[in-house]
Amino acid sequence: MNFGRGPPVVLNVGGTRYSFSREVLKDFPLRRVSRLHGCLSEQDVLEVCDDYDRERNEYFFDRHSEAFGFIMLYVRHGHLRFVPHMCELSFYNEMIYWGLEGSHLDYCCQRRLDDRMSETCTYYAAEEPPGEAAGGPEGKGRRPAAAEGGKWLERMRRTFEEPTSSVAAQVLATVSILFVIVSMVVLCASTLPEWRAAENRSVEEQSRYTAESVREPSGIIEAICIGWFTAECIVRFIVSKNKCEFVRRPLNIIDLLAITPYYISVLMTVFTGENSQLQRAGVTLRVLRMMRIFWVIKLARHFIGLQTLGLTLKRCYREMVMLLVFICVAMAIFSALSQLLENGLDLGTKNKDYASIPAACWWVIISMTTVGYGDMCPITVPGRILGGICVVSGIVLLALPITFIYHSFVQCYHELKFRSARYSRSLSAEFLN
């Protein structure tokens, strides 16, 4: 395989030879291979590889050749997957040897690796180059500037994305949680009549951002919270690896939906002032402002329980769709029959609550879920028999997919708990250092 021009450098991995130019070594995606570019003596070379042939300029690595072939596919195409019929832990060991991490795997393979590691309670630590782990001056002198910048960005990304990865990440997560709590308290208190009376606002004024309202305590607190969330979102976007993937993530979309209404309201105030246009937009602004309730979902970044719920819903969407189909089919059947028995047979006892099938659907759904508000109920004997069958059917239909969802919830919980334990180990190491 030729990856460039110039004097060829040959890698012999388990008997499979790869040839490419020396210029490629400097910025090679595999950390162990890129270290060959900074080797100044044969002793340095033998610290990286198992053997070296000076005449043929060939480096020997006694590693799994097929696994390295898949790793080279990642170097060329950017997708890393497991080797078929190979143990996930063995392949992960090969990844660590060459300088890759579990995050480089595709999402489906990451799930397989986490499941396998959680089952066997296996822990791996990435290998540090000699000198770098000890923090010696020689290792720092040979460290490329690009690697320094990439490591700094990765540290920043983990600080903002993984609350248990370091002390700074925990402090940042705590501050973010405090801002969310303060914002929610202000949002809830602003709807109290006593709060509105104290600030001398009407219901219409609640939906407007005026120059006076911004200077009020609630407006100042809201502006500070919005400023913090905006700065946090911008920094996380800058340090993210994949900008497009960052924008598509559900939690980031929720952050954007929670922040944007404030700036829309401010812009509308700036451009329209306090005229009738803004007055007519009062309902819209009130809805936009109430979207700040989405900030509660930001707590999912810091609590495993909420993360487990979201991951379970993501993985069990087929079971959830199946459950909705069951309910819809039962609603169609029982609502038609209940409307017929209670209002359609004209037996002298018409129940006006069941005047139409859509109206009967409400009774079916609250009966199947065993809520039973009591606002409408059958009065005929056949209708009551049908109601009993509806309740029992609802219990059975709702219980059928629960087993799959429960097992997925337990699996997701153990997976996220294991990930948190991995970052907690790095946090303990930071305390020890």
N, C-alpha and C positions, 0 to 999 in steps of 0.2 A: 504494500500500500504506500503510495507516494503522496505526501501531503505538502510538498513544497520543493524548491530548488536548492542547489548548493551541495556541499559535501554530505553524503548520506549518513544518518545515524540509525543504527539498527537496534531494535528492541526484540529480544528473544524471550517470549513469555511462554513457558511450558512447551517449547518446541515450535511455536508459531512466531514467525519473524515479521516485524513491521518496520518499514523504512521511511524516513522523512528527513527533511533538512534540519540543520542545527538551529536555524532561526526560529523554528517552530517550538523548540524546547522552552524558550524564555517565557512565553505566555501560554504554555500548554494547560488545558483545563484540569489535568490530573496533577495534584500537588507533588506526588513522588516523582513523576517524570520531569516536571519543571525544575525540581531541585538539582537535576543533573546539569543544568546550564550553569549553576553557580559553583560546581565542584572544581577545585583548583588542583587537586592531587588525586592519585589513584586511591589513597586511603579514604578520601571523601567520597569517591565513587563507590567503593565497596561498602560504605555505610548506607548507601541508597539501594544498591542492587546486590545480587548474590555473587556474581562473577563478572569479569570484564576482559574482553579481548582487544588489546590495543591495536593490533595489526588490522583487524577488520572493523574496528570501532563499533564493536557489538557489545551490548549490555544484556546480561542474562538474569532473568527473574524466574525463580522456581515457584510459580503460582499457577492457578487454574486457567488454562488457555481459553476454554469456552466462555468462562465468566469474563475474562478480559476482552474477548470479542464483543460481548454485549456492552461492556463499558465503552469500547471504542465506537460502537454505534451511537451511544449517547454523545460522545465527543463530536461526531460528525452531524448528527441529526437533532440532538437536544432532547431525546426521549430515552429514559432509562427504565427498563423492565427486568423482571427476574428471568433467569435461564430456566426453560422448561425442565422438569424432572430434577431440579436441583434444590437442595434445602435452602430456605429463605435466610436462615442464620449464616450458613456458609457463604452465600452470595454477599450478604451484608458484611461479613468479615473481609471478603475481597474488596468491597467498596471502601471500607475504612483503610485498608492497606494502601490503596491507590489515592486516597485523599478525598473521598466523597462522603456524603452524609445521607441519612434517610430522607431528608427533604428533597434530594435530587431525584428520587424515585417518582414515577407517575403516581397519581392519587390512589388508584386501585391497588398498586403494589405496596404503597405505604400502609394501607389498611391491612393487607396480608402480613406485612412485617410486624406491625403493632400487635396484631392478634397472636402471632407466633411468639413474640417476645413476652407478651403478657401471660401466655400459657406456661412458658418455661422459666419466667422471671430472670431472663438473661439481660445483662447490662454490658454495653460496650462504651468505650471512650475513644475518641479519635486520637490517632497517634501524632505526637508532636515531633517536629524535626529536632535533631540534636542541636543543643545550643539555644534553641528558641524556648524549649520548655524550661530550661534552667535560667533563662533570661540573661545569658551571657552576652558580652559585647560583640563577639564574633558572629553569633547567630543573628543579632540585630543588624550587623553591618551587611550581611548577605541578603537580608529580607528585601524583596522588591517593593518599590513604592506602591505599585498597583495592589499587591497583596495587603499592604498596610491599610490602604483605603478601603479595600473590600472587606477586611476584617472589622474595620471601624463601622462600616455601614451595616454589617451583619450584627454587630453588638447593639447598634442603635435600633435595628429592626426588632431584635429579641426584647430589648428594653420596652418597646411600645406594644409589641404583640403578645409577649409571654410574661404575665405578671409575676411568675415565680422564678424567672431566669436569673435574677440578680437583686441586690439590695436596692439599686436605683429603680428597677422595674417595680418592686413592691411599693416604694415610696410614691412613684408616679401613679400606680394603680390606686393607692389610697387617696391621693389628692383628687383623682378623677372621680372616684366614688363619692367623695365629699361634695364635689361640684354637682353631681347628678342628684344627690339627696337634697342639697340646698335648692336647686332649681325646681325639683318636684314639690318641695314644701311651699315655695313661693307661688308656684302655679296653682296648687290646691287652695292656698290661703287667699289668693286673689279672687276666687269665686265666692268667698264668704260675704254675706251682706254687711257684716261689721267692718270688714276690710275695705269694701267699696265706700261705705259711709265715712270711714276715717279719711280716705283720700278724696272724698267728694266727687266720685265718678258715677256716671250713669251706665246702663248696660251698653249703650252705643259707644261710649267713650272707652269701654273695656277693649274694644276691637281696634283701637287706633293707637299708633305710635306718634305722639306729638312731641314737640320740643319740651313741654312742661312734664310730660309723663316720663321721659327719659331721665329727667333730673330728680324724679321721685325715688325713694329707697328701692321700691320693687323694680323700677326701670334700671337703676344702677346695678343692682344684683344680677338682673337678667343680662345686661350688657357684659358684665364680667364673666358670667358663665358661658355666654356665647363666644366671647373672645378666647376663653380657654379651650372650648371644644373645637373652635375653628383652627387654632394653632396646633392642637393635637392632631387633627385630621390632616392638615397640610404637612406636618413633619412625617407622619406615617406614610403619606403618599410619596414624599421625597425619598425616603429610605427603603421603600418597597422594591422587591426584585422585579416584579412584573406589574407595570402600571395598569395594563388592560385588565389583568386578573384582579387587581386591587379594586378597580371601579366596579367589577361585577360581583364582588362579595356581598352577601345580604346585609351583614352588619355595617359595612361601609355605606351601602345605599340608605340604610336607616339613619346613619349619622347625617348624611346629606339631606334627607327629608326633615330631620329635626332642626338643622341649622338654617336651611334656606328660607323658611317663612319669616324669620326675623329680618333678614336683609331685604326680602321682598317688601315687607311692611315699611321699613325705613326708606327704601327707594320710592315707594308710592307716596310717602309723606313728603319727601323732598321735592318730587316732581309735581304733585297735585296740591300740596298744601292742605288747608283745612276746608276745602270747598265741598260742594255737593257730590263730586265724583268719589271722593274718599268716603263720604257718608254712605253712598250707595254700595260701596265695596265693603261695608262694615261686616256683613255676614261672612264674606269670603275671608277677610282678615281674621275674623274670630275663629273660623275653621283652621286657618293656617297656624294661628297661634296655639290652638289646642293640639296641634301635631307635635308639640314639644313633649307630649306624653311618651313618644317613642324613645326618649332618652332613657327610660327605664330599661329598655332592651339592651342599652349599652352595658348594663351590669353583667350581661352574659360573657363579656370578655374576662371577668374576674371571678366568676363562680362556676364551678364544675357542674352544678345541678342544672343551671340554665343552658350550658353548653351541651349537656347530655340530652336535654329535651329537644334542642334544635337539631342535633345530629341524629337523634332517633326519628324525628319527623322526616328528615331528609332521606334516611335509608329505608323508611317504612312507608313511603308514599304510595306504593302499590297496595299495601294492606289498608291504608287509609282510604284510597279510592274504592277498594273492594267494599269497605264498610259503608261508604256513602252510597254505593250502588245498592247494597242490601236495604238500606233505609229508604231510598227513593222507590224501589220496587214495592216494598211493604206499604209505604205511604200511598202509592197509586192504588193498590188493591184495597186496603182497609178504608181509605177515604171514600172511594166509590161505593163500597158496600154499606158503610155507615150512613152516607147520604141517602142511599136507597132505602135502608131500613127505618131511618128516623124521619125522613121527609118525603120520599118519593113514592111510597106505596099507597098514600092517601087512605089510611086506616082510621082516620078520625083523631089521631094524636100526632099532629105534625110538630116537630121540634124545629123552631125557627133558627136555632144555632147551627143547624146542619142544612141550611138553605142551598148551599152549593158545595161542590167537591173541594175547591180551594179553601173554603171555610172549614171543612172537615179535616183537611190536611193538618191544620193547627192542632186539632184534638188528637190526631194520630201521633204526631211527633212528640207531644208532651206525655202521651200515654206510653209510647214505646221506650222513652227515656225515663219512665217512672217518675216524672216530675209532678204531674197531676195538679195543675193550678186550681181546678174546680170551677173555672169560669164557664165551662161547657161540659156537659156529660149526657150520655144516652138515657132516655126515659122509657123506652120500650124494652120488653124482655129480649127479643132477638138482638137489639142494639147493645144491651148489657152483656149478653153472651159473646157478641163480637168484640166488645171492649176487653173482656177477659182474655180472649184469644190474642188480641192485639198486644196486651201487656206482656203475656208470656212469650210471644214471638219476638217482641222487642228485646227481652232479656237474653234470649237464645242468640239472636242475630248480632247483638252487641258483644256477646261473649266469644263468638267464634274467632275473630282475628286478634283477640287480646293476647293470646299465647305468643303469637309471632312478635307482636309489638313489645311484650314484656321481655322476651329473650333478647331482642335487639337493644332494648333500653339497658339491660344489665351488661351486655357486651360493650356498648358505647361508654357506659360509666367506667368499667374497668380499663378500657382503652385510654380515656381521657385522664383517669387517675394515674395510670402508668406514665403517660407523658408528663404530667405534673411532677411525678416523683423524679423523673430524669432531670428536669430543670431544678428541682429542689436540691439534688445532689450537687449541681454546679453552684447553687447558692451557698450550700454548706462549705464547699471548697473556697468560695470567695471569703467567707467569714474566717476560715482557718488561715488564709493568706494575709 
